[in-house]
Amino acid sequence: MGKLFLLLFTLFSCLSPALSQASEANNLDNQFWNETQLIFPLVKTEDDSGKTMDKLSFFLNGNLRVGRNIRHLVDERIGFGFNYKHNKYVSFTPSYLYIAQQPTPGRKQYESRLRFSVNLGNSWKKFSLDDRNLVEYRFRNNSADSVRYRNRLRFFYPIKKDKKELFVPFVANEVFYDFQAKTFSRNELSFGISRTLNPNLSADFFYLLQKNKSGSPKQLNVFGVNLKIKID
């Protein structure tokens, strides 16, 4: 999987000069995103089938986003939170996120977010679904504070061989509703694969298409890698 990540990053780095002119003309940007999350289980329990699950976890996460056609850091994030599993179908996640951005040369903006999500999910024999309902209050230094609702629906289809899971393709769509503007302000469509590398490490490799109703750029083409590291 490391070779796949290197190949994707090299491909986009090579393509970025060619895409630069088109991006400027069409108000697009090409970016690379990474999120690394450290998960610390605090309380463990057993579900109805006797399988051990993390009832309560604390997590730390850091994000780096390289934009302007994958040439400059444009977004750095750090945060923390808790995940509480009420049962195998429902979990709750309160969290905090701090963001520093440099979307264009010479322009800086900062933001703090208080977030709370209700996560719903279920698995069947051949696929699974999850639905994240997230509300976030945004404290911004360069514009008025705002409240947003985000709904992300994801579909997973595990690929198995001899009953062993090899990797999991997924597709997701997330809509953003801004209560101050009273409009759906953003949509993110993504697809990729998840891979469990060992019991404590998993990775998502994905492509994401972001479309914004206002602001600049109006559209992002994103390749990314997210890592989850469990610290038992």
N, C-alpha and C positions, 0 to 999 in steps of 0.2 A: 504493500500500500504506500510505503514511502516513495517507491519509484514512480507510482502513479501521481502522487502529489508533486514530485519534482518535474515530471513530464508536463503536467497541467500548468504549473507556474512558469516553466521555461517557454511553453507555447504562447502564453499570454504576454510574457515579457517581449518575445519576438514580434508578436502581432501589434503591440501597443503603439509603436511609431506609425504603423500603417493606419491604425484606427484613429489616431489623434486628430487628423484633419477632419475626418467624418464626424467625430464626436463634437468638436467645436461648432461645426456647421449645424448639427442636428440637436444640440443641447443634450448630448449623451455623455456618460462617463463609464469607463471600464475599470473595475476595482477587484482587489483581492481581499477577502475577509478571513480572519482567524479568531476563534474564541477558544480559550482553554479554561476548563472548569475543574476545580478541585472539590471533591465531595467527601465530607466527613460524617459517616453514620453515627448518630447519637443514641438512637433507640432501635432495637431490632425486635421483630415479632414473627409469627407464622400466620400465613393466610389460611383459608378454608381447606386448601389441599395439603397443608403441612409444609409448604415451601417457605423458607425464610425470606423476609423482605425487610427493607429499611423503613421503619415506621416514621422516624424523624431524622432528618439530615440537615447539616449546616454546609453551605457551599460558598466558595470564593470564585469569582470569575474575572478574567481579563480579556479584553478585545483589542485587536489592532486591525485597522482598515487602511489599505494602501490604494489611493485613488489618483485622479488626474492622469488616467491611462497607465495606472500601476507604476507611477514614478515617485510619488510623494506620500508620506503619511498624512492622512486627512482626518483621522478619527481614532482616539484612544479612549478606552473605557475600563473602569474597574468597579466591582460591586460585590455584594454579599447578600445572603438571604437564607431562609429556611424552607425546607420542603416537608410537609406533613401529609402522610398517606392515611386518609380516613379508612379506606379499604382498597381493594385492587382496582376499583373503578373510578375513585374520586381522590384527588389530592389538592392541597392548598399551598400556595407559595407566596409569602410576603418577601419583598426584597428591596434593596437600594442600589442605585446605579449612578456613578459620576462620569460625565462625558466631557472631553476636551476636543474641539474640532478646529481644523484649518481647511475649510472647503475650497478656498481660493487663496492665492498668495497675498500675504499681508492682512488677511481677515481671520480673527480668532473669536470663538464663541464657546461658552461653558454652560453646562446644564446638570442639574441634579434631578433624579427621578425617584419618587416613592411609588412602588408597584405592588399590586396584589392580583394573583391569578387563581382561578378555579379551573382545575384540569380534569377532564373527563376522558375515559378511555376504556376500550375493551378489545379482547383478542378472540378470534375464531380459529378454526382449524387451519385455514390457508392465508388469512390476512388479519390485520389489526387496524384500528382507528384511534386517533386521539384528537381532542378538541380543547384548545387552550383559550380561556376567556380572561383577558388581562385588562385591568384598569391602571393607568399611570398618571400621577400628578407631576407635571414638569415645571421646575423652577429654572427659569432661563435668564441669563445676564443681559442679553441684547434684544429681548422682546418680551411681551406679556406672558405670564404664566398660563398654562393650559392644562386641560384634562383630556386624555384620549382613551378610547376603548379599542382593543385589538382582539380580533378573533382569528385563530389559526387552526385550520383543519388539516390533518395529515393522514395519509393512507400508506400502510406498509405491507409489502408482499415478500415474505422471507423465501430465499432460495436455499434449498436443502439438498444434501446428498447423503444417502444411507442414514436418514433421520438426523443428520448433523447440519446445523445452520452454517452456511458459507458466508453469506452477506445478505443485506436486506435493502432492496430498492425501495424508494419512497417518493411520493409527490405531495406537495403541500401548497396551500394558498392562505394568505393572511390579508385581512382587510383592516383598515385603520379608520376610525371615526373620531373627528375632532369636535368636542362639544362647544368650543368657543366659536369656531367657524361654521358649526352646524352642517358639516358635510363630510362625506367619505373622502379623506385627503390622500390616501396612499393604498396601493395594492402590491403585494409581493407574491409572485408565483415561483416555486422552486421545485427541483427534483434532484435526486442523487442516490447515494448508497451509504448505508451504515455498516460498519464492520466491528465486531468485538475481537480485539487483538489478544486479550487475555482477560481473566476474571475482573481485573481492576482497571482496564483501559479499553475505551472504545473510541471510534472516530467516524465522523460524517464527512463525506466528500460531496460537494453540491454545486449546482449552478442556480442562480437566483436572478429573476427579472423584476426590478422595482420600477414602478411608475408613480410619479408624484403629480398631484393636481396643481400644486403651486410651488414656488421656489425654483431653485436651479441646482443641479440639472433636473430635467423632467424625467429622465430615464437612466437607470443604472443596469449594466451587465456585470454580474458578479460571479467569480469563482471563489470557493471557500473551503476551508477545512476546520471543523470543530472537534476538539478533543475533550473527553471526559475521563478524569483520573480519580479513582476511588481510593481513599486513604483509610484502610481498616485499622 
